[in-house]
Amino acid sequence: MFSKTRIIATVGPATTKLFSNWLEFNDLNNINDAQQVCINIKDLILSGVNIFRMNLSHGDQKIHLFRTQLIKKIADELKIKVEILFDTKGPEIRVCEMSDNNFIIKNSEVIIHCKEKVLGSFNEFSVTDATGQYNMISDVKINHRILIDDGKLILIVKKIDFLKNIIYTTAKNSYSLKTNKRLNLPDANYSLPFLSKKDIDDINLAVKLKIPYLALSFISNIKQINEVKQLLKKSSFIPKLIAKIETQEAIDNLEEIIKNTDGIMVARGDLGLEVPFYKIPIYQNKIVELCHKYNKYCIIATQMLDSLERNIIPTRAEVTDVYYAVKQKVNATMLSGETAAGIDPINAVQVMKSIILETENNNIENEITFKKNELLIPKEVKLKILSFHKLKINKHKLLVVNLISKNSKHLVYDILKYDFNFNILFVIDKNQEHDLLLKNANFIISENKMLKQEELLKSFNIDFNNHEFLFISI
């Protein structure tokens, strides 16, 4: 179950059903569903989830608070360290209310109201953003594309009436347009206000709950990053900032964004709507290389195992996608709809874990040397680790590190900066905080600071015959 590459799983109704608070969860009428939710979360953790993602675009703060508390409670019972990532809604343009008469016909004229609110139909609708201040008319030009609902409907701008705040478009295809669908403007530079009241409230909740990772949707430039940093300036707790790369402007400012955040999420869904789809692999490769260069987290997200929302076996292309992400040594691969709304979230995690382990086992580098002042642990322990690295054996190698030092956080960073050819498991007490986005950062909680092989095998159902262990204490 332990790997170098982290797995991030998105929480949704497929994992926690429709529970939104403890009152519902503890209601005796819901006992069967509540028990199933606990089993789901337990199985997700045991299958290899390191970090659970809360998608703040859906649901209110109460549901995310409940889910966070429930996951932490179950992880504590399992004595496995997991963490939470909050993913902000970010600046978005959405379709306002639509009527049932909403089937747009190819080549027909469709009017977009940028200020006035009308009940949408087959030939007109209104748009808005979370702040209510944005006017889309200032961003689009003649012949610009407007993509709606992940590109399922494409409109072409034909005429703009600045006095009436109306955009006249032609539909490139037929589509039934529903309320609240998102718009993308791939040919424009957005002038959307970056931080809405909802985003500010959600960021403040992340600080209050000490959520370690905060993913920022639709980050495009350093000014927006500084807005968030200014908001966090006086906070007693500062989350790690993960910039989601989703626009051409973000690609244009990529190096600056990477330098000024803690990591990057390659959000390929929206990015694929904002830039030519055939450039996605090129941009992904560039992002990974720059993250390595500046020693920043890199998360690959969106549609990694998309077919597992509906099926139990991945496509061959999806397997290859995960393989190449792991081979590039990214910090984490992420599951979105697969675990939030899929038919079998646990299977999705198990499939991803199996690809990760197979990839890591077949991309082993054996050359590791320590400089004189590196890996500041006793010499005899250092030699044991090097010998274990050089050991050639047809088994999974697992280094178990009992952390007994008060300076444990620095020792963890020191060990994890090397790309050893074995997996590492750190044994900590429940009060220790560590960075789970670092590669190979696996943590279990034990009252016994000198965990032995027998206890490990018993607690985590590890196949003894398929593993070679090295236990050290530092």
C-alpha positions in Angstrom: 0.0 0.0 0.0 3.0 2.3 0.4 4.4 4.1 -2.7 6.6 7.1 -3.5 4.0 8.9 -5.6 1.1 10.4 -3.6 -2.6 9.7 -4.5 -5.1 12.6 -4.1 -8.7 11.5 -4.1 -11.6 13.9 -4.5 -14.5 13.5 -1.9 -18.1 13.5 -3.2 -21.4 11.7 -2.9 -19.8 8.4 -4.1 -17.6 8.4 -1.0 -19.7 10.1 1.7 -23.2 9.9 0.2 -25.3 13.0 0.9 -24.4 13.5 4.5 -23.6 17.1 5.3 -23.4 17.2 9.1 -23.0 15.0 12.2 -26.7 15.2 13.2 -27.7 13.4 10.0 -24.7 11.0 10.2 -25.6 10.0 13.8 -29.3 9.6 13.1 -30.3 6.0 13.8 -32.4 6.0 10.7 -29.3 6.5 8.7 -27.1 3.9 10.4 -26.6 1.6 7.4 -25.6 4.5 5.1 -23.3 5.9 7.8 -21.6 2.6 8.3 -21.1 2.3 4.6 -19.5 5.7 4.4 -17.0 4.8 7.2 -16.2 1.6 5.3 -15.7 3.6 2.1 -13.2 6.1 3.7 -11.4 3.3 5.5 -11.0 1.3 2.3 -9.8 4.4 0.4 -7.1 5.0 3.0 -6.0 1.4 3.1 -6.0 1.3 -0.7 -3.5 4.2 -0.8 -5.1 7.6 -0.6 -2.7 10.1 1.1 -4.6 13.3 0.6 -8.3 13.9 0.3 -9.4 16.8 -1.9 -12.4 19.0 -1.0 -13.8 20.6 -4.1 -15.1 23.9 -2.8 -17.0 24.6 -6.1 -19.7 22.2 -4.8 -21.4 22.2 -1.4 -21.2 24.7 1.5 -18.7 25.0 4.3 -20.7 22.8 6.6 -20.4 19.8 4.4 -16.6 20.3 3.9 -16.1 20.7 7.6 -18.1 17.5 8.3 -16.2 15.5 5.6 -12.8 16.8 6.9 -13.7 15.8 10.5 -15.0 12.4 9.5 -11.9 11.6 7.4 -9.5 12.7 10.1 -11.4 10.6 12.7 -11.3 7.4 10.6 -7.6 8.0 9.8 -6.8 8.4 13.5 -8.6 5.1 14.2 -6.5 3.4 11.5 -3.3 5.1 12.8 -2.5 6.2 9.3 -1.6 9.8 8.5 -3.7 11.4 5.8 -4.2 15.1 5.0 -6.8 17.4 3.4 -6.5 19.7 0.4 -9.0 22.5 -0.1 -9.6 23.4 -3.8 -11.1 26.9 -4.2 -13.9 27.6 -6.6 -12.0 30.5 -8.1 -13.2 33.1 -10.7 -15.8 31.5 -12.9 -18.4 32.7 -15.5 -21.7 30.7 -15.2 -25.0 30.5 -17.1 -27.9 32.0 -15.1 -31.3 30.3 -14.8 -32.5 28.4 -17.9 -36.0 27.4 -18.7 -37.0 23.9 -20.0 -37.2 25.4 -23.5 -33.3 25.3 -23.7 -32.4 23.4 -26.8 -30.0 25.5 -28.9 -29.9 24.6 -32.6 -26.8 24.6 -34.7 -26.2 27.8 -36.7 -28.9 29.7 -34.8 -28.4 33.1 -33.3 -27.9 33.1 -29.5 -27.9 36.3 -27.4 -25.9 36.6 -24.2 -27.0 39.2 -21.7 -24.0 40.3 -19.7 -25.8 42.6 -17.2 -29.6 42.0 -17.4 -31.0 38.8 -15.9 -33.4 37.0 -18.2 -34.8 33.5 -18.0 -32.7 31.6 -20.5 -34.2 29.8 -23.5 -33.1 28.4 -26.9 -32.1 31.8 -28.2 -30.9 33.8 -25.2 -29.5 33.6 -21.7 -27.7 35.6 -19.0 -24.2 35.1 -17.4 -22.7 36.1 -14.1 -19.7 35.5 -11.8 -19.4 34.9 -8.1 -18.9 38.6 -7.3 -21.7 39.9 -9.5 -19.4 42.7 -10.7 -18.0 41.1 -13.9 -19.1 42.2 -17.3 -18.1 39.6 -19.9 -18.5 42.1 -22.7 -15.2 43.8 -21.8 -13.2 40.6 -22.6 -14.6 39.2 -25.9 -14.1 40.4 -29.4 -15.6 39.5 -32.8 -15.0 35.9 -33.9 -13.9 34.9 -30.3 -15.1 31.5 -29.2 -17.2 31.0 -26.1 -17.1 27.4 -24.8 -19.9 26.2 -22.4 -20.1 23.1 -20.2 -16.6 21.8 -20.9 -16.8 22.7 -24.6 -20.0 20.8 -25.2 -21.5 24.0 -26.7 -19.4 26.4 -28.8 -20.6 29.9 -29.7 -18.9 32.3 -32.0 -19.1 36.0 -31.3 -20.6 37.9 -34.2 -21.7 41.3 -32.8 -21.2 43.2 -29.6 -23.6 45.9 -28.3 -21.7 47.8 -25.6 -24.7 50.1 -24.8 -27.1 47.2 -24.0 -24.3 44.9 -22.7 -25.4 42.2 -25.1 -23.2 39.7 -27.2 -24.7 38.2 -30.4 -23.3 34.8 -31.2 -23.9 31.9 -33.6 -24.0 28.3 -32.3 -21.5 25.9 -33.9 -23.5 22.9 -32.7 -26.8 21.9 -31.2 -27.0 21.5 -27.4 -29.4 21.5 -24.5 -28.1 24.2 -22.2 -28.8 24.0 -18.5 -28.5 26.4 -15.5 -25.2 27.1 -13.9 -23.0 25.6 -16.7 -19.5 27.2 -16.8 -18.1 29.3 -19.7 -14.6 29.4 -21.0 -13.2 32.2 -23.2 -10.1 30.6 -24.8 -9.4 33.6 -27.0 -9.5 36.2 -24.2 -7.5 37.5 -21.2 -10.0 37.4 -18.3 -10.7 40.6 -16.3 -12.7 38.6 -13.8 -12.2 39.7 -10.1 -10.0 37.0 -8.6 -11.2 36.6 -5.0 -14.9 36.4 -4.5 -16.5 36.6 -1.0 -16.9 32.8 -1.2 -13.2 32.2 -1.9 -12.2 34.5 0.9 -14.5 32.7 3.3 -13.2 29.3 2.1 -9.6 30.4 2.5 -10.3 31.6 6.0 -12.0 28.2 6.8 -8.8 26.5 5.6 -6.7 28.6 8.0 -9.1 27.9 10.9 -9.0 24.2 10.3 -5.2 24.2 9.6 -5.7 22.6 6.2 -2.1 22.2 4.9 -2.8 22.5 1.2 -4.8 25.1 -0.6 -5.3 24.8 -4.4 -6.0 28.1 -6.1 -8.3 27.8 -9.2 -7.6 29.8 -12.3 -4.4 31.5 -11.1 -3.0 33.4 -14.0 -0.5 35.9 -12.7 1.6 37.1 -9.8 -0.9 39.8 -8.8 -3.5 37.1 -8.0 -1.0 35.1 -5.9 -0.2 38.3 -4.0 -3.9 38.9 -3.3 -4.0 35.5 -1.6 -0.8 36.1 0.3 -2.0 39.5 1.5 -5.2 37.8 2.8 -3.1 35.2 4.7 -0.5 37.7 5.9 -1.8 38.1 9.5 -3.0 34.4 9.8 -1.5 32.3 12.5 -1.4 29.3 10.1 -0.3 29.6 6.4 -1.3 26.7 4.1 0.9 25.6 1.2 -0.3 27.3 -1.9 -0.8 25.1 -5.0 -1.5 27.1 -8.2 -3.8 25.4 -10.7 -2.6 26.0 -14.2 -5.8 26.4 -16.3 -5.4 29.3 -18.8 -3.1 30.5 -21.5 -2.2 33.5 -19.4 -1.0 31.1 -16.6 1.2 29.3 -19.2 2.6 32.6 -20.3 3.5 33.5 -16.7 4.4 29.9 -15.7 7.9 30.4 -14.3 6.9 33.4 -12.2 3.9 31.5 -10.8 6.0 28.5 -9.9 8.6 30.6 -8.2 6.0 32.3 -6.0 3.9 29.3 -4.9 4.6 26.0 -3.2 3.5 23.9 -6.1 1.5 23.4 -9.2 -1.5 21.4 -10.2 -1.8 20.7 -13.9 -5.5 21.0 -14.2 -5.9 19.5 -17.6 -9.6 19.8 -17.9 -10.0 23.5 -18.1 -6.5 24.0 -19.5 -7.6 21.8 -22.4 -10.5 24.2 -23.1 -8.4 27.3 -22.8 -5.4 26.2 -25.0 -5.2 24.0 -28.1 -5.7 20.4 -26.8 -2.7 19.1 -28.7 -0.4 21.3 -26.6 -1.5 19.8 -23.3 1.3 17.1 -23.2 3.9 19.7 -24.1 2.7 22.1 -21.4 2.5 19.3 -18.9 6.1 18.3 -19.6 7.3 21.9 -19.3 5.5 22.3 -16.0 7.0 19.1 -14.5 10.5 20.1 -15.6 10.1 23.6 -14.0 8.7 22.2 -10.8 11.7 19.9 -10.5 14.0 22.8 -11.3 12.6 25.0 -8.5 11.9 22.1 -6.2 8.2 22.6 -6.0 5.3 20.2 -5.7 3.8 18.9 -9.0 0.3 17.3 -9.1 -1.1 15.9 -12.3 -4.9 16.1 -12.3 -8.1 15.6 -14.4 -9.2 12.5 -16.4 -6.3 10.3 -15.3 -8.7 7.4 -15.0 -11.8 9.1 -16.3 -13.5 5.9 -17.6 -13.5 4.5 -14.1 -16.4 6.8 -13.3 -18.5 4.4 -15.4 -16.4 1.2 -15.7 -14.1 -0.9 -13.5 -11.2 -1.4 -16.0 -9.2 1.6 -17.2 -8.5 2.2 -20.9 -5.0 1.5 -22.1 -4.4 5.2 -22.8 -5.3 6.0 -19.1 -2.8 3.4 -17.8 -0.2 5.0 -20.0 -1.1 8.5 -18.8 -0.6 7.5 -15.2 2.6 5.6 -16.1 4.3 8.7 -17.7 3.3 11.0 -14.9 4.8 8.6 -12.3 7.9 8.1 -14.6 8.4 11.9 -14.6 8.5 11.7 -10.8 5.6 14.1 -10.0 4.6 14.3 -6.4 1.0 13.2 -6.9 -1.6 12.0 -9.3 -5.1 13.0 -8.6 -8.6 11.4 -9.0 -11.5 13.7 -9.5 -14.9 12.3 -10.6 -13.5 8.8 -10.3 -13.8 9.0 -6.5 -16.3 11.8 -6.1 -19.0 10.4 -8.3 -17.8 7.2 -9.8 -19.4 3.7 -9.6 -16.5 2.3 -7.5 -14.1 4.8 -5.9 -12.1 2.2 -4.0 -11.5 0.3 -7.3 -10.3 3.6 -8.9 -7.7 4.1 -6.1 -6.6 0.5 -6.3 -6.1 0.7 -10.1 -4.1 3.9 -9.7 -2.0 2.4 -6.9 -1.2 -0.7 -9.0 0.0 1.4 -11.9 2.1 3.6 -9.6 3.8 0.6 -7.9 4.5 -1.2 -11.2 5.9 2.0 -12.7 8.1 2.7 -9.6 9.4 -0.8 -9.5 10.4 -0.7 -13.1 12.1 2.7 -13.1 14.7 2.2 -10.4 17.9 4.3 -10.3 20.7 2.7 -8.4 23.3 5.5 -8.2 23.0 7.4 -5.0 25.9 8.9 -3.1 26.0 11.1 0.0 28.2 14.2 0.3 30.1 14.5 3.5 27.6 16.8 5.3 24.4 15.3 3.9 22.0 12.9 5.6 22.8 14.0 9.1 22.2 10.7 10.9 24.6 8.3 12.6 27.2 6.9 10.2 26.2 3.2 10.9 22.6 4.0 10.1 23.6 5.8 6.9 25.6 2.8 5.8 22.6 0.5 6.5 20.4 2.7 4.2 23.0 2.7 1.4 23.4 -1.1 1.6 19.6 -1.5 1.5 19.5 0.7 -1.5 22.2 -1.4 -3.3 20.5 -4.7 -2.3 19.2 -6.5 -5.4 16.3 -8.7 -4.5 13.1 -9.7 -6.2 10.9 -8.3 -3.5 9.4 -4.9 -2.5 11.8 -3.2 -0.2 10.5 -1.1 2.7 12.5 1.1 5.0 10.7 1.6 8.3 12.0 4.6 10.2 11.1 4.9 13.8 11.3 8.7 14.5 12.4 9.1 18.1 14.3 12.4 17.7 12.8 15.7 18.6 14.2 17.1 15.4 12.2 14.6 13.4 10.8 17.0 10.7 14.3 17.9 9.5 15.3 14.2 9.5 12.3 13.4 7.3 13.1 16.1 4.8 16.8 15.0 4.8 15.9 11.4 3.9 13.2 12.2 1.4 15.4 14.4 -0.8 17.0 11.2 -2.1 15.3 9.1 -4.7 16.0 5.7 -3.1 14.8 2.5 -4.9 12.7 1.5 -1.9 9.6 2.8 -0.2 9.8 4.5 3.1 7.5 4.3 6.1 7.9 6.8 9.0 6.6 5.8 12.4 5.4 8.9 14.3 3.3 9.8 17.3 -0.1 11.4 16.8 1.1 15.0 17.6 3.8 15.2 14.9 3.0 17.1 11.7 4.7 16.2 8.4 4.4 17.1 4.7 2.4 14.3 2.9 2.9 15.8 -0.5 6.6 15.0 -0.5 7.4 11.9 -2.5 7.7 8.7 -0.4 6.2 10.5 2.6 4.3 7.6 4.2 3.4 8.0 7.9 1.8 5.7 10.4 1.0 6.6 14.1 2.2 4.3 16.8 2.5 4.7 20.6 5.4 2.3 20.3 8.4 4.4 19.2 10.3 1.1 18.4 7.8 -0.5 16.0 8.8 -4.1 15.1 8.1 -6.1 12.0 5.5 -8.3 13.7 3.4 -5.3 14.7 3.7 -3.8 11.2 2.6 -6.9 9.5 -0.3 -7.4 11.8 -1.6 -3.8 11.7 -1.4 -3.2 8.0 -1.8 -6.7 6.4 1.5 -6.5 4.5 2.5 -9.6 2.6 5.6 -10.8 4.5 6.8 -13.1 1.6 6.7 -10.3 -0.9 8.7 -7.7 1.2 12.2 -7.1 2.4 12.4 -4.8 5.5 15.0 -2.6 7.1 14.0 -1.1 10.5 16.0 1.9 11.8 15.5 4.3 14.6 16.7 7.9 14.5 
